[in-house]
Amino acid sequence: MGKTISIIKMRKQENLIGYLFASPWLFGLIVLGFFPILMSFYFSFTNYNMVSAPKIIWFENYRILLTNDNLFWKSLGITLYHVVIAVPLGIFVGLFLAFLLNSKIKGISIYRTLFYLPNVVSVVAMTLLWMWLFQPNFGLINQLLKPLYDLFKMEPLGWYLDQDLSKLTLILMGLWTAGGSMVIYLAQMQDIPVTLYESADIDGASWFKKMIHITLPLMTPSIFFNFIMGLIGSFQVFTIAYIMTGGGPSRSTYYYAYYLFDKMMNDNAMGMASAMAWILLVIVLIVTVFALRLNKYVFYLGEDS
């Protein structure tokens, strides 16, 4: 009985510590975010141009967007393309880096720092750097690929200036920040009990079998977390497209968030933009709820063992 009470007290203390760490964010959400959220919900039912007073039109904004706006569906399709390609690719690259850097060699901490460093660089600076790297005429990437182009008698790739390659270019550029997820994978990888690997070694298991049957199953919590966060983040892509391509060429990188920005800032249609924001919220909520069903495939050490 006493042991049960002590466990309950320990869990309450852990919950309290968690709330204390989250309190700055909760304060910001309640004080600085709650009112704008309510106002955006109200504006979504109005015709509001940020100059004159908002006029209630009820569901007209939603009707126009869903039934009479081709750009709405095009921008949503471009965003979904980004989600489908970027999220799995980001998970793979993050895991690959974590496996590479989970080594006990001299100077490994320096390599880990270098791979994480892009996550603290300004997004604007990062985008400008990659614009130079992907520049079709004098960019470093095409210069490095020049022997390959000459061998196959190909024209240099247009990258972000090519309608067919622009979306893929932005996805590849986003992989530069895979070090963020790598740190999470690496932390959980190093938290796996060494005794499991020692038992596998006694049984004669190869490195591949240990990875498949021990490492990856015990890393599913971090994989699942990065998957959910990647989904949510990919639906909000804006900055890199705004700086690098301006939504082009031919609106091939005209993401949903970019269209929302144009509605608000260029068309002064705050009501329409607010409706788009709430539609995006519903889409992300639905996708996340379905994604959370994958939680049954996540193995939490200590619960199922």
N, C-alpha and C positions, 0 to 999 in steps of 0.2 A: 504493500500500500504506500509506504514511504517513498519507494523508488518511483512509483507512478506519479506521485505529487511532485517530486523533484524534476522529473521529465517534463511535466506540464509547466512548472516554473521556468525551466530552461527554455522551452519553446516560446513562452510569453516574453522572456527577455530578448530572445532572438528576433521576435516580431517587432518589439519596441525599438530595437537597434535599427531594423530595416526601415521602420517608419521615420526614424530620426534622419537617416541618410536620404530618404526620399522627400523629407519635409520642404527643402528649398524648391524642388520642382512642384510639389503640391501647392505650396504658397503661390508660386507664379501662375499655376493653372487656375486657381480659384480667384485670385485677386486681379491678375492681368489678362487671363484668357477667357474666363467664364462669361463676362459681359459681351466681348466681341463675338463669341460663339452664338449667344442669344440674338444679338443684333443681325448677324449674317443670316440666321434662320428667318428672322422677320423680313429682311430685305429680299430673300428669295421669293417671297410672295408679292413683291412690289415692282413697279416700274420706277427705278431710281437711278438718276444720272449724276449724283453727287453735287448737283447745283440746285435743282428745285427739290421741293419736298417729295418724299416717296409716296407713290399712289398705289393703293392695294389693287392687284389684278389676280390674286389668288394663284391658281396653278398654271397660269398662262406661260410663264417662263419655262416651266418643266415641259409643257406640251410642245412648245416651239423647239426646244432642244431635242426632245425624243422623237418627234415626228416630222420636223421641218428644218433640220439643220444638218446638212451633209458633213460640214467641218467637225461637228461634234463627234460623229461616228468615226470619221477618218482619224481624228486625233486620239480617240479612244483605242482604235485598232493599232495605231503606231505605238501607243503606250503598252498595250497588251503584248505586242511583239517584243518590246524591250524586256518586259517582265519574264516572258517564256524563255528567252535566250540568256539574259543577264543573270538571273537568279541561280540557275543550276551551274552556269559557268563560273560564277563568283564563288560558289560553294566548293567546286572542284579545285580551283586555283588556291583558295585559302587552305584547304586540306593538304594539297600538294606541298605548299610552302611549310605548313606545320610539320609534315613528315620529314622534310629536308632539314628543318632547323631543330628537330628534336634529337640533337646529337651532342655528345660531350667531347667537343673538340676545342682547341685553343681559339679564343676570339669569337665564339659563337654568339655571345651577347651583342657584339658589334654588328653582326649580320642581322640579328633579330631587330635591332634598333633601326638599321638601314631600311629593312622591309616595312617597318611600321611608320617610318618618317613621313611618307606621303600623306598619311592621315591627318597630320597637323599642319600641312601646307594649305594655304588659301585656295579655295576652289577656283577662283578667278586666275590666280597665278598658275595653277596646275593646267587649266584649260588653255591659257596662252602658250604655255610650254608645249603642250601636245599639238596645238595648231601649227607650231613651227616644225615639230617632228613629222607631222602628217602632211605638210605642205607638198603638193604634187610636183612642183618644179624644182625646188631646192631643199626640200625637207630631208632630214637625216635618214628616215626610214626608206624612202625611195632611193636615196644615194647608196644605202647598204644593199638594196635589192637590185641595183642596176645590173650587176653581172647576170642575175637570174632573168631579168627582162631581156637582155641582149641574147642570152642562150636560147630562149623560147620566142624571140622576136616579138615581144609584147610591148605595148605602150605602157608607160608608168601609170600606176593606179591613181585614181583621182581622190580616193579616200573621202574626206568629209565634203568635198566639192562634187562628188559623184552621187547621183540620186539613188543608185542601187547599193552603194557601199556606205552611205552616210550614217545610217542607223547602226550598222556593224562597227563602224569607226568609233562612235560614241560608246558602244558597249565595251570595245577593247580598251579604250581610254579609261573606263571605269574600273578595269581590273587592276589599275595601278594602286588602288586603295585596298586591295585584298588583304593587306597586312593587318587591317583592323580585325577581320574575322580570324585571321591566322593566330593572333594573340589569344583569342578565346579558345580555339582548337588546341593550341599548344598548352594552355593552362590545364585543360581537362585531360589532355594526353599524359601530362606529367603527374596527374592525380590518380592515374590508374595504378592499383596495387602491384608492386613488383612481383609479389608472390604468384600472381596468375601467370606471368611470363616464365617464372622459374618452374612452375608445374608443367607448363607447356614444353619447356626445354627438356625436362625429364622424360616426357612422353615422345620426344623426338619431333616436335612440330617445327615446320619450316617458318621462315620470316613471313611468307605470304599467308600461311594458315593462321599465324598469330594475329596478323593484321585483320583478317576476315572474321575470325571467331572471338577475338578479344578486343583489339583496339577500336575497330569501327563500331561494334555494338555498344561499347562503353562511352563512345563519343557521340552517340545519337542525341543526348540532351543539347549539346552545344550546336550540333548540326541543325537540329529542329529550331533552336533559338535563332540562329543566323538565317535560316530559311524564312521564318516569319518576319524578321526585321528586314530581310532583303525584299520580300514581297511588298511590304508597306512602303519602303523607300523607293522601289522601282516605279510605283504608281505616281510618285511626286517628282519625277525627273524634270528639271527646268533649266537650272543655271548653265550647265555645260552646253545645252542646245542654244540657249539665248546668246551666249558669248561666241561659240564656235561657228554655228551655222545660221543663226537667226531664224531657225525653223525650216530652212531650206536644205538643199536645193529643191524647188518645186514642192515645198512643204513636206518633204520626206521625213523631216525630224520635228514636225509640228506636234509636239507631245500635248497631252491633255492639259497639263499644268500651264504650258505655254499659251494655249488657246484661252484658258481661264484668265491669264495675265492680260492678254490682248483685250478681252472683253471688258476687263476692269479699267485698265490704264489707257488704252487707245480708243475704245468705243464708249468709254464712260458708262457702261452698262453694269452698274454695281448689282442690280437686282438679278440680272442674268448670270453674272459671275458668282454670286452667292448661291444660286440654284445649282450651278455646276459644281461648286464646292461640296454641297450636300449630296449631290448624286455620287461624287467621288467617294465621299464618306461611306455611303451605303454600299458601293461596289467593293471598297476595301474591307468593309465589315463582313460582307458575304463571303468574299474570298478567304479572309482570315478565319472565319468560323469553319468553313470547309477544310482549310488547312490544319486547323486544330484537331480535326478528327484523326490526323496522322499520329497524334500523341500516343495512340495505342501501340505503335511500333517503336516507341522510345523506351530504352532500357535504363532505369534508374538504379544505380548500384546501391544495394542495401535494402531495396524494397522487394525485388523479385529473386534475389539471390538467397 
